[in-house]
């Protein structure tokens, strides 16, 4: 049951991040912002799946870089399939990959920064307890 709750939480977090990235990118790239129902459904499915891919880091006992590579391949593949499904003739495969790399890199920097801050807080608490 704990695993299902964790996977549901990861799906929701993925949807939140994906929806935010979609809105920001639409505001920056498009001159007119209109969202079709199919775009919303695809983004929610794609983002939820990418959120589930983050569970690989918890549940697979492999080297970090192997899981990172698998996560990256699954993420890029999911984004390319989603864009193919939406038949976005404005976008090319090159744009999809570069865009995905950019967003992926930014999200990883934010996650790294967030975890670094949490580790710093935990280390400070440990130091205070030792005194």
C-alpha positions in Angstrom: 0.0 0.0 0.0 2.9 2.4 0.8 4.3 1.8 -2.7 0.9 2.7 -4.3 0.7 5.9 -2.3 4.2 6.8 -3.2 3.6 6.2 -6.9 0.4 8.3 -6.7 2.3 11.1 -5.0 5.0 10.9 -7.7 2.3 11.0 -10.5 0.7 14.1 -9.0 4.1 15.9 -8.5 4.9 15.0 -12.1 1.6 16.5 -13.3 2.2 19.6 -11.3 5.7 20.1 -12.7 4.6 19.2 -16.3 1.6 21.5 -16.2 3.7 24.4 -14.9 6.3 23.8 -17.6 3.6 23.6 -20.2 2.0 26.9 -19.2 5.4 28.7 -19.0 6.6 27.4 -22.3 3.3 28.2 -24.1 3.4 31.7 -22.7 7.0 32.1 -23.9 6.8 30.4 -27.3 3.3 30.9 -28.7 1.8 34.3 -29.7 -1.7 33.1 -28.9 -2.3 30.7 -26.1 -5.1 28.3 -26.6 -5.1 24.8 -25.1 -7.1 22.0 -26.6 -8.5 19.1 -24.5 -6.2 16.6 -26.2 -3.1 18.7 -25.2 -4.2 18.8 -21.6 -4.8 15.0 -21.5 -1.5 14.3 -23.2 0.5 16.6 -20.9 -1.2 15.1 -17.8 -0.4 11.6 -19.0 3.1 12.4 -20.1 3.9 14.3 -16.9 2.5 11.6 -14.7 4.6 9.0 -16.4 7.7 11.1 -16.0 6.8 11.5 -12.4 6.6 7.7 -12.1 10.0 7.4 -13.8 11.4 9.2 -10.7 10.5 6.1 -8.7 13.3 4.3 -10.5 15.7 6.1 -8.2 14.0 4.6 -5.1 13.0 1.1 -6.2 15.9 0.0 -8.4 19.1 -1.0 -6.8 21.5 0.1 -9.5 24.2 2.6 -9.9 22.9 6.2 -9.9 24.2 7.0 -13.4 22.6 3.9 -14.8 19.2 4.9 -13.4 19.8 8.5 -14.5 20.4 7.3 -18.1 17.3 5.1 -18.0 15.2 7.9 -16.6 16.5 10.3 -19.2 15.9 7.9 -22.1 12.3 7.2 -20.9 11.7 10.9 -20.4 12.9 12.0 -23.9 11.0 9.0 -25.4 7.8 10.0 -23.7 8.1 13.6 -24.7 8.8 12.7 -28.3 5.8 10.3 -28.4 3.6 12.9 -26.8 4.6 15.5 -29.4 4.1 12.9 -32.2 0.6 12.2 -30.9 -0.3 15.8 -30.8 0.9 16.1 -34.4 2.6 19.4 -33.7 3.8 20.3 -37.2 5.5 23.4 -35.8 8.0 21.4 -33.8 10.8 19.2 -35.1 12.5 16.3 -33.5 15.6 18.5 -33.0 13.5 21.1 -31.1 11.8 18.3 -29.1 15.2 17.0 -28.0 16.8 20.4 -27.3 13.7 21.6 -25.5 13.4 18.4 -23.4 17.1 18.6 -22.6 16.7 22.2 -21.4 13.7 21.5 -19.2 15.3 18.3 -17.9 18.5 20.1 -17.0 16.6 23.0 -15.3 14.5 20.6 -13.2 17.5 18.6 -12.2 19.3 21.7 -11.1 16.3 22.7 -9.0 16.0 19.2 -7.5 19.8 19.1 -6.7 19.6 22.6 -5.1 16.5 21.5 -3.0 18.2 18.3 -1.8 21.4 20.1 -1.1 19.5 22.5 1.1 17.8 19.7 2.9 21.1 17.9 3.5 22.6 21.1 4.9 19.7 21.5 7.3 20.0 17.9 8.5 23.7 18.3 9.0 23.2 21.4 11.0 20.6 19.6 13.2 23.1 16.8 13.7 25.8 19.2 14.7 23.5 20.9 17.2 22.6 17.6 18.8 26.2 16.7 19.3 26.9 19.9 21.2 
